[in-house]
Amino acid sequence: MDGEKRKGAKPVPDQLEDVLNEMQMLALRQIEGFGWQLRFIRKPLFQEPVAVVFSAEGNKIGILEEDGRINMEPDIKVRE
């Protein structure tokens, strides 16, 4: 059973600077101009947070890598 795992945490924190580095913030601001948006941030145990972005249409998904690149072929499963 896939239950809610956030335990009250927001999918996108108010203070992105606490989670994303400078390169990721710059890339996010650029892709937002094309309609992309940060949908959620995954925080796996003992690993770096994973920023997940979606296209404006919602039909494409990407991972905002630490160097600011957008990984358009992520190995990630998203719940509906």
C-alpha positions in Angstrom: 0.0 0.0 0.0 1.4 3.4 -1.0 0.4 5.8 1.7 1.4 9.5 2.1 5.0 9.6 3.2 5.5 13.4 3.7 3.9 13.4 7.1 2.7 17.0 6.9 5.7 18.4 4.8 4.8 20.4 1.7 5.8 18.9 -1.7 7.7 22.2 -2.4 9.3 23.9 0.6 8.8 27.7 1.0 12.6 28.2 1.2 14.0 26.6 -1.9 17.4 27.9 -1.1 17.5 25.4 1.8 17.2 22.5 -0.7 18.4 23.6 -4.1 21.9 24.9 -4.9 22.6 28.0 -6.9 23.0 26.2 -10.2 19.6 24.5 -9.7 17.9 27.8 -8.7 19.3 29.5 -11.9 18.1 26.6 -14.1 14.7 26.5 -12.4 14.2 30.2 -13.0 15.1 29.7 -16.7 12.8 26.8 -17.3 9.9 28.5 -15.5 10.0 31.0 -18.4 9.0 28.1 -20.6 6.1 27.0 -18.4 8.0 24.3 -16.5 7.4 24.1 -12.7 8.9 22.5 -9.7 6.3 19.9 -8.7 8.0 18.3 -5.7 11.3 17.5 -4.0 12.0 14.0 -3.0 14.2 13.5 0.0 15.5 9.9 0.0 17.2 8.7 3.2 21.0 9.2 3.2 20.9 10.8 -0.3 20.7 14.3 -1.8 17.2 15.7 -2.4 15.8 15.2 -5.9 14.0 18.1 -7.5 11.2 17.0 -9.9 9.9 19.4 -12.6 7.0 19.0 -14.9 6.2 20.7 -18.3 3.4 23.2 -18.5 1.2 20.5 -20.2 2.1 18.0 -17.5 3.1 15.4 -20.0 6.9 15.6 -19.5 8.9 15.1 -16.4 12.5 15.9 -15.5 15.0 15.9 -12.7 16.8 19.1 -11.9 20.4 17.8 -11.5 22.9 19.4 -9.1 24.8 21.0 -12.0 21.6 22.7 -13.3 21.0 20.3 -16.2 17.5 18.9 -16.7 17.5 15.1 -16.9 14.6 14.3 -19.3 15.0 10.6 -18.9 14.7 10.2 -15.1 14.5 6.9 -13.4 11.7 7.9 -11.1 8.2 6.7 -10.5 5.5 9.3 -9.8 2.2 8.5 -8.1 -0.9 9.8 -9.8 
